[in-house]
Amino acid sequence: MPLTKIQSLGITDGTIVNADINASAAIAGTKLSGAGKVLQVVSTAKTTPFNTTSTSFTDVTGLSVSITPSSASNKVLILVNFVSGNSGGSRLQYFNLVRGSTNIAQPTTLGSSFAQYNSGSDELDNVAFHFLDSPSTTSSTTYKIQTKTNNSDNYVNIGDRSSGDLDSVSTITVMEIAA
């Protein structure tokens, strides 16, 4: 037998309109707050290659992103992914994660950077990492990647092979996390 009428238990027909349902269905802001909530996400994708022969750290053009935290006590989760290669055989490539002008996420064993080892020329390696930062500010904050080579005869290549025949996309994404 098909259902033709639902008992309203005291609600008279026509007393609840769409505006009432929409207003009562709203989620209270207090239910959206709390530690660990993602408050905003900002991301940049770099689709062009970057090469350097510098033995000093240099910014990777296009691999940076800015975020303005809503509270100084909130954290920023940084997610980075890129492909790197080199020339000249087995070489170390060095990278820094930088907030503004400050190196962050630094390993103690390498001093002021982290490294990627390529065992051969034209070899591509994926570099992916994440870091939870405490910027302690509500000002616009820029996160970026820097790189250098360990040998001026070598170059670091982010985004393609040295021959330029295999391009990739590099990304840096930041998320503000409520404290």
C-alpha positions as CSV (number, residue, x, y, z in Angstrom):
1,M,0.0,0.0,0.0
2,P,1.5,3.4,-1.0
3,L,2.2,6.0,1.6
4,T,-0.2,8.9,1.0
5,K,0.0,11.0,4.2
6,I,2.5,11.4,7.0
7,Q,1.2,12.4,10.4
8,S,2.6,15.8,11.4
9,L,2.2,15.3,15.2
10,G,0.8,18.8,15.8
11,I,2.5,20.8,12.9
12,T,-0.2,22.2,10.8
13,D,0.1,22.1,7.1
14,G,1.9,25.2,5.6
15,T,3.5,26.5,8.9
16,I,7.0,25.4,7.9
17,V,8.4,27.1,4.9
18,N,11.7,26.7,3.1
19,A,13.2,29.8,4.9
20,D,12.5,28.1,8.2
21,I,14.2,24.9,7.1
22,N,17.3,26.7,5.7
23,A,17.7,28.8,8.9
24,S,17.3,25.9,11.2
25,A,19.7,23.7,9.1
26,A,22.6,26.2,9.4
27,I,25.6,24.8,11.3
28,A,26.5,26.9,14.2
29,G,30.0,28.5,14.0
30,T,30.9,27.0,17.4
31,K,30.5,23.5,15.9
32,L,33.1,24.4,13.2
33,S,35.8,25.7,15.5
34,G,38.2,23.7,17.6
35,A,41.8,22.4,17.5
36,G,42.8,20.6,14.4
37,K,40.3,22.1,12.0
38,V,41.5,23.2,8.6
39,L,40.7,26.9,8.3
40,Q,42.1,27.7,4.9
41,V,44.1,26.1,2.1
42,V,46.4,27.9,-0.4
43,S,48.3,26.1,-3.1
44,T,50.6,26.9,-6.0
45,A,51.5,24.6,-9.0
46,K,54.7,25.2,-10.9
47,T,54.4,23.8,-14.4
48,T,57.7,25.1,-15.9
49,P,61.2,23.7,-15.2
50,F,63.8,25.5,-13.0
51,N,67.6,25.1,-13.4
52,T,70.5,26.5,-11.4
53,T,74.2,26.0,-11.2
54,S,74.5,28.1,-8.1
55,T,76.5,26.8,-5.2
56,S,74.6,29.3,-2.9
57,F,70.9,28.8,-2.0
58,T,68.6,30.4,-4.5
59,D,64.8,30.6,-4.6
60,V,63.0,28.2,-7.0
61,T,61.1,30.5,-9.2
62,G,57.3,29.9,-8.9
63,L,57.5,27.4,-6.0
64,S,56.3,29.7,-3.2
65,V,52.9,30.4,-1.6
66,S,51.6,33.0,0.9
67,I,49.0,32.6,3.6
68,T,47.7,35.0,6.3
69,P,46.9,33.1,9.5
70,S,43.7,34.2,11.3
71,S,45.3,33.6,14.7
72,A,49.0,33.8,15.9
73,S,48.4,30.6,17.8
74,N,47.4,28.6,14.7
75,K,49.7,26.2,12.9
76,V,50.5,26.0,9.2
77,L,50.9,22.6,7.5
78,I,53.2,22.8,4.5
79,L,53.0,20.0,1.8
80,V,55.7,20.1,-0.9
81,N,56.1,17.8,-3.9
82,F,58.5,18.2,-6.9
83,V,60.8,16.2,-9.2
84,S,64.5,16.9,-9.2
85,G,67.3,15.9,-11.4
86,N,70.9,16.8,-12.0
87,S,73.8,16.7,-14.4
88,G,77.3,15.3,-14.1
89,G,76.6,11.9,-12.6
90,S,76.2,11.2,-8.9
91,R,75.6,14.4,-7.0
92,L,73.9,15.8,-3.9
93,Q,71.3,18.4,-4.4
94,Y,70.4,20.7,-1.4
95,F,67.0,22.1,-0.6
96,N,65.7,24.5,2.1
97,L,62.1,25.1,3.2
98,V,61.9,28.8,4.0
99,R,59.3,30.9,5.9
100,G,60.0,34.5,4.9
101,S,63.8,34.6,5.2
102,T,64.0,31.9,7.9
103,N,65.0,28.3,7.1
104,I,62.6,25.8,8.8
105,A,62.4,22.0,8.9
106,Q,66.2,21.7,9.0
107,P,67.9,18.4,9.9
108,T,70.7,18.5,12.4
109,T,73.0,16.2,10.4
110,L,73.3,18.4,7.4
111,G,73.3,21.7,9.2
112,S,71.3,24.2,7.2
113,S,69.5,22.1,4.5
114,F,68.2,18.8,3.5
115,A,69.7,16.9,0.6
116,Q,68.6,14.6,-2.3
117,Y,71.1,12.2,-3.8
118,N,70.9,11.5,-7.5
119,S,73.0,8.5,-8.6
120,G,73.2,9.4,-12.2
121,S,72.9,12.1,-14.8
122,D,69.4,12.6,-16.2
123,E,68.0,10.6,-13.2
124,L,64.7,12.0,-11.8
125,D,63.8,11.6,-8.2
126,N,60.5,12.6,-6.5
127,V,61.0,14.9,-3.4
128,A,57.9,15.0,-1.2
129,F,57.7,16.2,2.4
130,H,55.4,17.9,4.9
131,F,56.1,20.1,7.9
132,L,53.9,21.6,10.6
133,D,55.1,25.1,11.3
134,S,54.2,27.6,14.1
135,P,54.6,31.0,12.4
136,S,53.2,32.9,15.5
137,T,51.8,35.7,13.3
138,T,48.7,37.0,11.7
139,S,50.7,38.8,8.9
140,S,51.0,37.4,5.4
141,T,53.6,34.7,5.5
142,T,55.4,33.3,2.4
143,Y,56.7,29.7,2.3
144,K,59.2,28.8,-0.5
145,I,61.7,26.3,-1.6
146,Q,65.4,27.1,-2.2
147,T,68.0,24.9,-3.8
148,K,71.7,24.8,-4.6
149,T,74.2,22.4,-6.2
150,N,77.3,21.0,-4.5
151,N,79.5,21.5,-7.5
152,S,79.5,24.4,-10.0
153,D,80.0,21.9,-12.8
154,N,76.6,20.4,-11.9
155,Y,73.1,21.8,-12.0
156,V,70.0,21.2,-10.1
157,N,66.9,20.8,-12.2
158,I,63.4,20.9,-10.8
159,G,60.5,20.0,-13.0
160,D,62.2,18.1,-15.9
161,R,65.2,16.0,-17.0
162,S,68.3,17.8,-18.1
163,S,67.4,17.1,-21.7
164,G,64.0,18.8,-21.2
165,D,62.0,15.9,-22.6
166,L,60.1,14.9,-19.5
167,D,58.3,17.7,-17.6
168,S,56.5,17.4,-14.3
169,V,54.4,19.6,-12.0
170,S,55.7,20.9,-8.7
171,T,53.4,21.9,-5.9
172,I,53.5,23.7,-2.5
173,T,50.3,23.7,-0.5
174,V,49.8,25.3,2.9
175,M,46.9,24.8,5.3
176,E,46.1,26.9,8.4
177,I,45.2,24.5,11.3
178,A,43.3,25.8,14.3
179,A,45.3,25.6,17.6
